Amino acid sequence: MVLRIFLILHWIGIALVAVGLYLWLFSEAKSGDVSQMVWTATTFGLGGLLMSPYPVVKAFEWMAKK
């Protein structure tokens, strides 16, 4: 159950990183628009934060089986 929740959060994090990458590459964030830069940084940050626990939980589960 917990692993499934972290898997869903992991996929949401990947989607947020993809949105951040899109905003960074195809928007006015490069031209100095501060609000666009904040949105880009926020999506990258939240995406990384949501992605990070899943590999740790997966490793703990794997170690518990051994």
C-alpha positions as CSV (number, residue, x, y, z in Angstrom):
1,M,0.0,0.0,0.0
2,V,2.7,2.5,1.0
3,L,4.8,1.5,-2.0
4,R,1.9,2.2,-4.3
5,I,1.3,5.6,-2.9
6,F,5.0,6.5,-3.3
7,L,4.9,5.1,-6.9
8,I,2.0,7.4,-7.7
9,L,3.8,10.4,-6.2
10,H,6.9,9.4,-8.2
11,W,5.0,9.6,-11.4
12,I,3.4,12.9,-10.4
13,G,7.0,14.1,-9.7
14,I,8.2,13.0,-13.1
15,A,5.2,14.9,-14.7
16,L,6.1,18.0,-12.8
17,V,9.7,17.8,-13.9
18,A,8.5,17.4,-17.5
19,V,6.3,20.5,-17.1
20,G,9.2,22.4,-15.6
21,L,11.4,21.4,-18.5
22,Y,8.7,22.5,-21.0
23,L,8.4,25.8,-19.2
24,W,12.2,26.3,-19.2
25,L,12.7,25.4,-22.9
26,F,9.5,26.9,-24.5
27,S,8.5,29.9,-22.5
28,E,9.6,33.4,-21.7
29,A,11.5,32.3,-18.6
30,K,14.8,32.8,-20.3
31,S,14.0,36.4,-21.2
32,G,13.9,37.5,-17.6
33,D,10.2,37.1,-16.7
34,V,10.4,36.6,-13.0
35,S,7.0,35.0,-12.4
36,Q,7.8,32.4,-15.2
37,M,11.1,31.7,-13.6
38,V,9.4,31.1,-10.3
39,W,6.9,28.7,-11.8
40,T,9.7,26.8,-13.6
41,A,11.8,26.5,-10.4
42,T,8.7,25.5,-8.4
43,T,7.8,22.7,-10.8
44,F,11.4,21.4,-10.9
45,G,11.6,21.6,-7.1
46,L,8.3,19.9,-6.3
47,G,8.9,17.3,-9.0
48,G,12.3,16.4,-7.5
49,L,10.8,16.3,-4.0
50,L,8.0,14.0,-5.0
51,M,10.2,11.7,-7.0
52,S,12.9,11.2,-4.4
53,P,11.2,8.9,-1.7
54,Y,10.2,6.1,-4.1
55,P,13.7,4.6,-4.8
56,V,14.5,4.7,-1.0
57,V,11.3,2.9,-0.1
58,K,11.9,0.4,-2.9
59,A,15.4,-0.2,-1.6
60,F,14.1,-0.8,2.0
61,E,11.6,-3.2,0.6
62,W,14.3,-5.1,-1.3
63,M,16.5,-5.2,1.8
64,A,13.7,-6.5,3.9
65,K,13.2,-9.5,1.5
66,K,16.9,-10.5,1.8
